[in-house]
Amino acid sequence: MAVTLLSVAALGVVASGYTQRPARAQRATREGLAPEPAERAPSAWRTTLRWSLAGPIGMVAAMGLGISYAVWAPGEIQTRLLIGGLIVPLAWGGAMAWTLADSRILRAAAVLVGTAIVGFGAAMLKGLA
């Protein structure tokens, strides 16, 4: 009965149209927390580089991380391959989001290429034995 009364009370609050407005000082501090993204000048080479970094280069870097995990992590081979395979789409999504949000495109390129080289290099050092 108490759960039903909670639902009826919530419906009454919604139906009354009550709104709570924050104080003006709090609103001013909230607006300063998340600045607007940097304005980028559109150009063909930046667009192409961003597309390639978010797509194929980010995928190669994510695969390097997943394969490196599968090679170096302790445990059964099936578990390592499964977790390494699950790392790939998560890392690729993170690489896409970071690449498209970062205002310095050459830094993103350097980090993704470096991650791919280190990931595959570490996997080649040990092998999947």
MODELLER restraints for C-alpha pairs under 7 A, 6 or more apart:
rsr = mdl.restraints
at = mdl.atoms
rsr.add(forms.Gaussian(group=physical.xy_distance, feature=features.Distance(at['CA:38:A'], at['CA:103:A']), mean=6.37, stdev=0.5))
rsr.add(forms.Gaussian(group=physical.xy_distance, feature=features.Distance(at['CA:50:A'], at['CA:99:A']), mean=6.85, stdev=0.5))
rsr.add(forms.Gaussian(group=physical.xy_distance, feature=features.Distance(at['CA:50:A'], at['CA:100:A']), mean=6.67, stdev=0.5))
rsr.add(forms.Gaussian(group=physical.xy_distance, feature=features.Distance(at['CA:53:A'], at['CA:99:A']), mean=6.71, stdev=0.5))
rsr.add(forms.Gaussian(group=physical.xy_distance, feature=features.Distance(at['CA:53:A'], at['CA:109:A']), mean=6.55, stdev=0.5))
rsr.add(forms.Gaussian(group=physical.xy_distance, feature=features.Distance(at['CA:54:A'], at['CA:95:A']), mean=6.44, stdev=0.5))
rsr.add(forms.Gaussian(group=physical.xy_distance, feature=features.Distance(at['CA:54:A'], at['CA:96:A']), mean=4.33, stdev=0.5))
rsr.add(forms.Gaussian(group=physical.xy_distance, feature=features.Distance(at['CA:54:A'], at['CA:99:A']), mean=5.93, stdev=0.5))
rsr.add(forms.Gaussian(group=physical.xy_distance, feature=features.Distance(at['CA:54:A'], at['CA:100:A']), mean=6.90, stdev=0.5))
rsr.add(forms.Gaussian(group=physical.xy_distance, feature=features.Distance(at['CA:57:A'], at['CA:112:A']), mean=6.88, stdev=0.5))
rsr.add(forms.Gaussian(group=physical.xy_distance, feature=features.Distance(at['CA:58:A'], at['CA:92:A']), mean=5.66, stdev=0.5))
rsr.add(forms.Gaussian(group=physical.xy_distance, feature=features.Distance(at['CA:58:A'], at['CA:95:A']), mean=5.56, stdev=0.5))
rsr.add(forms.Gaussian(group=physical.xy_distance, feature=features.Distance(at['CA:58:A'], at['CA:96:A']), mean=6.61, stdev=0.5))
rsr.add(forms.Gaussian(group=physical.xy_distance, feature=features.Distance(at['CA:58:A'], at['CA:112:A']), mean=6.30, stdev=0.5))
rsr.add(forms.Gaussian(group=physical.xy_distance, feature=features.Distance(at['CA:59:A'], at['CA:92:A']), mean=5.39, stdev=0.5))
rsr.add(forms.Gaussian(group=physical.xy_distance, feature=features.Distance(at['CA:60:A'], at['CA:116:A']), mean=6.14, stdev=0.5))
rsr.add(forms.Gaussian(group=physical.xy_distance, feature=features.Distance(at['CA:61:A'], at['CA:112:A']), mean=5.84, stdev=0.5))
rsr.add(forms.Gaussian(group=physical.xy_distance, feature=features.Distance(at['CA:61:A'], at['CA:113:A']), mean=6.81, stdev=0.5))
rsr.add(forms.Gaussian(group=physical.xy_distance, feature=features.Distance(at['CA:61:A'], at['CA:115:A']), mean=5.57, stdev=0.5))
rsr.add(forms.Gaussian(group=physical.xy_distance, feature=features.Distance(at['CA:61:A'], at['CA:116:A']), mean=4.00, stdev=0.5))
rsr.add(forms.Gaussian(group=physical.xy_distance, feature=features.Distance(at['CA:62:A'], at['CA:88:A']), mean=4.97, stdev=0.5))
rsr.add(forms.Gaussian(group=physical.xy_distance, feature=features.Distance(at['CA:62:A'], at['CA:91:A']), mean=5.15, stdev=0.5))
rsr.add(forms.Gaussian(group=physical.xy_distance, feature=features.Distance(at['CA:62:A'], at['CA:92:A']), mean=5.19, stdev=0.5))
rsr.add(forms.Gaussian(group=physical.xy_distance, feature=features.Distance(at['CA:63:A'], at['CA:88:A']), mean=5.48, stdev=0.5))
rsr.add(forms.Gaussian(group=physical.xy_distance, feature=features.Distance(at['CA:64:A'], at['CA:116:A']), mean=5.21, stdev=0.5))
rsr.add(forms.Gaussian(group=physical.xy_distance, feature=features.Distance(at['CA:64:A'], at['CA:119:A']), mean=4.31, stdev=0.5))
rsr.add(forms.Gaussian(group=physical.xy_distance, feature=features.Distance(at['CA:64:A'], at['CA:120:A']), mean=4.93, stdev=0.5))
rsr.add(forms.Gaussian(group=physical.xy_distance, feature=features.Distance(at['CA:65:A'], at['CA:119:A']), mean=5.14, stdev=0.5))
rsr.add(forms.Gaussian(group=physical.xy_distance, feature=features.Distance(at['CA:66:A'], at['CA:84:A']), mean=4.17, stdev=0.5))
rsr.add(forms.Gaussian(group=physical.xy_distance, feature=features.Distance(at['CA:66:A'], at['CA:85:A']), mean=6.01, stdev=0.5))
rsr.add(forms.Gaussian(group=physical.xy_distance, feature=features.Distance(at['CA:66:A'], at['CA:87:A']), mean=5.44, stdev=0.5))
rsr.add(forms.Gaussian(group=physical.xy_distance, feature=features.Distance(at['CA:66:A'], at['CA:88:A']), mean=5.34, stdev=0.5))
rsr.add(forms.Gaussian(group=physical.xy_distance, feature=features.Distance(at['CA:67:A'], at['CA:84:A']), mean=6.03, stdev=0.5))
rsr.add(forms.Gaussian(group=physical.xy_distance, feature=features.Distance(at['CA:67:A'], at['CA:123:A']), mean=6.51, stdev=0.5))
rsr.add(forms.Gaussian(group=physical.xy_distance, feature=features.Distance(at['CA:68:A'], at['CA:119:A']), mean=5.42, stdev=0.5))
rsr.add(forms.Gaussian(group=physical.xy_distance, feature=features.Distance(at['CA:68:A'], at['CA:120:A']), mean=6.47, stdev=0.5))
rsr.add(forms.Gaussian(group=physical.xy_distance, feature=features.Distance(at['CA:68:A'], at['CA:122:A']), mean=6.14, stdev=0.5))
rsr.add(forms.Gaussian(group=physical.xy_distance, feature=features.Distance(at['CA:68:A'], at['CA:123:A']), mean=4.71, stdev=0.5))
rsr.add(forms.Gaussian(group=physical.xy_distance, feature=features.Distance(at['CA:69:A'], at['CA:84:A']), mean=5.65, stdev=0.5))
rsr.add(forms.Gaussian(group=physical.xy_distance, feature=features.Distance(at['CA:70:A'], at['CA:80:A']), mean=4.65, stdev=0.5))
rsr.add(forms.Gaussian(group=physical.xy_distance, feature=features.Distance(at['CA:70:A'], at['CA:81:A']), mean=5.21, stdev=0.5))
rsr.add(forms.Gaussian(group=physical.xy_distance, feature=features.Distance(at['CA:70:A'], at['CA:84:A']), mean=5.14, stdev=0.5))
rsr.add(forms.Gaussian(group=physical.xy_distance, feature=features.Distance(at['CA:71:A'], at['CA:123:A']), mean=5.87, stdev=0.5))
rsr.add(forms.Gaussian(group=physical.xy_distance, feature=features.Distance(at['CA:71:A'], at['CA:126:A']), mean=6.97, stdev=0.5))
rsr.add(forms.Gaussian(group=physical.xy_distance, feature=features.Distance(at['CA:71:A'], at['CA:127:A']), mean=6.33, stdev=0.5))
rsr.add(forms.Gaussian(group=physical.xy_distance, feature=features.Distance(at['CA:71:A'], at['CA:128:A']), mean=5.21, stdev=0.5))
rsr.add(forms.Gaussian(group=physical.xy_distance, feature=features.Distance(at['CA:73:A'], at['CA:80:A']), mean=6.55, stdev=0.5))
rsr.add(forms.Gaussian(group=physical.xy_distance, feature=features.Distance(at['CA:99:A'], at['CA:108:A']), mean=5.88, stdev=0.5))
